[in-house]
């Protein structure tokens, strides 16, 4: 299997926007229409906007262990 090619910034934003558009247009049904690439693009967009993926309520591994 070949390695996936990374998104350009414009591709990432376009894919993320497509996902949001599907969800906004179709509600809960729209979530089942979102592709894996669109999910990954939304995730990366949130990280680029400053969201810390480790800031949730789940425990994170101790870095000193």
C-alpha positions in Angstrom: 0.0 0.0 0.0 1.4 3.4 -0.9 1.8 6.2 1.6 -1.0 8.8 1.6 0.0 12.2 0.2 -0.4 15.1 2.7 -3.0 17.8 2.1 -2.1 21.2 0.9 -3.6 23.9 3.2 -6.2 24.8 0.5 -7.1 21.1 0.1 -7.4 20.7 3.9 -9.7 23.8 4.2 -11.8 22.7 1.2 -12.3 19.2 2.5 -13.1 20.5 6.0 -15.6 22.9 4.5 -17.2 20.1 2.5 -17.7 18.1 5.7 -19.3 21.1 7.5 -21.5 21.8 4.5 -22.8 18.2 4.5 -23.5 18.3 8.2 -25.1 21.7 8.1 -27.3 20.8 5.1 -28.4 17.3 6.2 -28.1 17.3 10.0 -27.4 13.9 11.6 -27.7 12.2 8.2 -24.9 14.4 6.9 -22.5 12.9 9.4 -22.8 9.6 7.7 -22.0 11.3 4.4 -18.6 12.7 5.5 -15.5 10.9 4.1 -12.5 9.9 6.1 -10.4 12.5 4.2 -12.9 15.2 5.3 -12.8 14.0 8.9 -9.0 14.1 8.9 -9.1 17.6 7.3 -11.5 18.9 10.0 -9.2 17.4 12.7 -6.1 19.1 11.2 -7.9 22.4 10.7 -8.9 22.4 14.4 -5.3 21.7 15.4 -4.1 24.5 13.1 -6.5 26.8 14.8 -5.0 26.1 18.2 -7.1 23.3 19.6 -5.0 21.0 21.8 -5.9 17.4 21.1 -4.7 16.5 24.6 -6.8 19.1 26.5 -9.9 16.9 26.9 -11.2 15.1 29.9 -9.3 11.9 29.1 -6.2 11.1 31.0 -3.0 11.5 29.0 0.1 9.4 29.6 2.6 10.8 32.0 5.6 12.2 30.0 8.0 11.6 32.9 7.3 7.8 33.1 
